[in-house]
Amino acid sequence: MLESWTRLNLDGLSDKSFIYRIISRDRLFQLFDNGENVLVAPSKWEDPFENFILRAPIQLNSGEWGDFSFHDDFYGQCWTLHKSSDAMWRIYSPGKNAVRIRTSIKRLGQGLSVHHGQWAHMQCYVGRVEYLSESKLRKFSERVFKGGLSPKACARSLLVKRWAFKHEREIRLLYFEKKKEKWANGLYRYRVDPHDLIDQIMIDPRLPVSEAETFKDEIRTKTGFKGEIKRSLLYAPPKGFVIRLP
C-alpha cells in the first residue's frame, strides 16, 4: 500500500514529532474563519536564492540548452523544529502580537494529502531542510536528479538552503501541482480543520501578562479553540531559582 504522503530527510523524527510555526494574529483568525491552509510558490519566498536548482538552465547531453518547465509548479509552507527560540520570535513576531501554533508531522502531511487520493504520494511532501555550504550545494545540485527527473527529486531540490539559515531548523510542507493549474497570486489553498491540525497555541513571551490574558480570551471567543493556549515563558526566570550564600 502506498504512503498517503512522502517523507523526506526525516530520519530521527517520528510522525508524532511536534513542529511549530509563528503566524500573525490576523492569520490565526483567518485560519479558523476560513478553514484553509495556504501554501506559497517558491518565487514568493523571502530568500531570493530559493528554488535555485529548478530555475537553473539545463545543458543536455546533445549540447543543447533548456530549462525546467515545471519550476513554478511547487508550493510550500515553512515550519520549524524549534520549540523555543528568541530569534524566531523576533523575526516572525516584530509587533509582539503573533502566536506560535503547534502540530505534528503526521497531522500536517495528512491534512494536505487527504485531498489528493491515489496521487498524494507524488504530490504531497513533508521534509526537513538541509543547510549546506556553497560547495556542497553545487555537489547536491549535480546529484539530485541522478535517479531521474521525478516529482520526488524536484521536492528534494527544495529542501536545501544556505548555511546562513541553519538557525531556522526548518520543516517544509510541499505540494506539486501535476495538473499545471496556475493558482491565484502564487497561492495554493486547501481545506483543513484547524481544530484537528493545531493542538496548542503559544503567545509571544514579550507580551505583558495582562495583555496576554486578554489575547487568550479573544482567541477562545473568536475561534472556539479547545486546546492549550499559553504565554511563552522564554524570558521567565527558572522556577525555584535561589542563590544560597555561605
Buried (B, 14 or more C-beta within 10 A) or exposed (E): EEEBBBBBBBEEBEBEEBBBBBBBBEBBBBBBEEBEBBBBBBEEBEEEEBBBBBBEEEEEEEEEEEEBEBBBBBBBBBBBBBBEBEEBBEEBBEEBBBBBBBBBBBBBBBBBBBEBEEBBBBBBBBBBBBBBEEEBBEEBBEEBBEEEEEBBBBBBBBBBBBEEEEEBBBBBBBBBBEEEEEBEEBEBEBEBEBBEBBBBBBBBBBBEEEBBBEBBEEBEEEBEBEEEBBBBEBEEEEEEEEEEEE
